[in-house]
Amino acid sequence: MEAVGKNEPAPETVHGYIKAKDKEKLRNRLKRIEGQVRGLQRMVDEEAYCVDVLTQVASVVSALEKVGMLVLKDHVEHCVRESIEGGDRQKADDKVEELTAAVERFLRV
């Protein structure tokens, strides 16, 4: 088996799942965010007013949080639910622990 990087799951554990309808939403949101970030770069280059830059930063942060919530929702509805319904108590407990850690990171607790 190949060596796996520190932050990369082993190949046999890779099982990302994002609903098809949500994948399109995510792509569109991320493209908009990309445009917002380019706009922020222009604002900095053009020395825009600080408050205007901060307003745009807040907008990007909010947009990224919405992306995160959509991914988190899909994770709960698929991965966590599947583990719990599968009947394997240890696997379910592990998924709940993983979810808790993910939420803590997401909320920066």
C-alpha positions as CSV (number, residue, x, y, z in Angstrom):
1,M,0.0,0.0,0.0
2,E,1.2,3.5,-0.8
3,A,2.2,5.9,1.9
4,V,-0.5,8.3,2.7
5,G,0.1,12.0,3.7
6,K,-0.5,13.1,7.2
7,N,-3.9,14.8,6.4
8,E,-5.0,12.4,3.7
9,P,-7.2,9.4,4.6
10,A,-6.1,6.0,3.5
11,P,-7.4,5.2,0.0
12,E,-9.8,2.6,1.2
13,T,-11.5,5.1,3.6
14,V,-12.1,7.8,1.0
15,H,-15.9,8.1,0.6
16,G,-16.9,11.7,0.1
17,Y,-20.5,12.3,-0.5
18,I,-22.2,15.4,-1.6
19,K,-25.7,15.2,-3.1
20,A,-25.8,16.0,-6.9
21,K,-28.1,18.9,-6.4
22,D,-25.9,20.3,-3.6
23,K,-22.7,19.8,-5.7
24,E,-24.0,22.3,-8.3
25,K,-25.0,24.8,-5.6
26,L,-21.5,24.4,-4.0
27,R,-19.8,24.9,-7.4
28,N,-21.8,28.1,-8.0
29,R,-21.2,29.5,-4.5
30,L,-17.5,28.8,-4.8
31,K,-17.3,30.5,-8.1
32,R,-19.0,33.6,-6.7
33,I,-16.7,33.5,-3.7
34,E,-13.7,33.3,-6.1
35,G,-15.0,36.4,-7.8
36,Q,-15.4,38.1,-4.5
37,V,-11.9,37.3,-3.5
38,R,-10.6,38.7,-6.8
39,G,-12.6,41.8,-6.2
40,L,-11.0,42.1,-2.7
41,Q,-7.6,41.8,-4.3
42,R,-8.4,44.7,-6.7
43,M,-9.7,46.7,-3.8
44,V,-6.4,46.3,-1.9
45,D,-4.4,47.1,-5.1
46,E,-6.5,50.2,-5.6
47,E,-6.3,51.1,-1.9
48,A,-10.0,51.1,-1.4
49,Y,-11.4,52.5,1.8
50,C,-10.7,50.2,4.8
51,V,-14.3,49.9,5.8
52,D,-15.3,48.8,2.3
53,V,-12.6,46.1,2.3
54,L,-13.8,44.9,5.7
55,T,-17.4,44.7,4.4
56,Q,-16.3,42.6,1.5
57,V,-14.2,40.4,3.8
58,A,-17.3,39.8,6.0
59,S,-19.3,38.9,2.8
60,V,-16.7,36.3,1.8
61,V,-16.6,34.8,5.3
62,S,-20.4,34.6,5.3
63,A,-20.4,32.9,1.9
64,L,-17.8,30.4,3.0
65,E,-19.8,29.6,6.1
66,K,-22.8,28.8,4.0
67,V,-20.7,26.5,1.9
68,G,-19.5,24.8,5.1
69,M,-23.1,24.4,6.4
70,L,-24.2,22.8,3.1
71,V,-21.3,20.3,3.3
72,L,-21.9,19.6,7.0
73,K,-25.6,19.0,6.3
74,D,-24.8,16.5,3.6
75,H,-22.3,14.8,5.9
76,V,-24.9,14.4,8.7
77,E,-27.6,13.3,6.3
78,H,-25.4,10.7,4.6
79,C,-22.3,9.6,6.5
80,V,-23.5,10.0,10.1
81,R,-27.0,8.7,9.4
82,E,-25.6,5.7,7.5
83,S,-23.3,4.8,10.4
84,I,-26.0,5.1,13.0
85,E,-28.6,3.1,10.9
86,G,-25.9,0.4,10.1
87,G,-26.2,-0.9,13.6
88,D,-22.4,-1.0,14.3
89,R,-22.3,0.8,17.7
90,Q,-18.5,1.5,17.5
91,K,-18.7,2.9,13.9
92,A,-21.7,5.1,14.9
93,D,-19.8,6.3,18.0
94,D,-16.8,7.1,15.8
95,K,-18.9,9.0,13.3
96,V,-20.5,11.1,16.1
97,E,-17.1,11.9,17.5
98,E,-15.9,12.8,14.0
99,L,-18.9,15.0,13.6
100,T,-18.4,16.7,16.9
101,A,-14.8,17.5,16.0
102,A,-15.8,18.8,12.6
103,V,-18.4,21.1,14.1
104,E,-15.9,22.4,16.6
105,R,-13.4,23.2,13.9
106,F,-16.2,24.8,11.8
107,L,-17.3,27.0,14.7
108,R,-13.7,27.6,15.8
109,V,-14.5,26.6,19.4
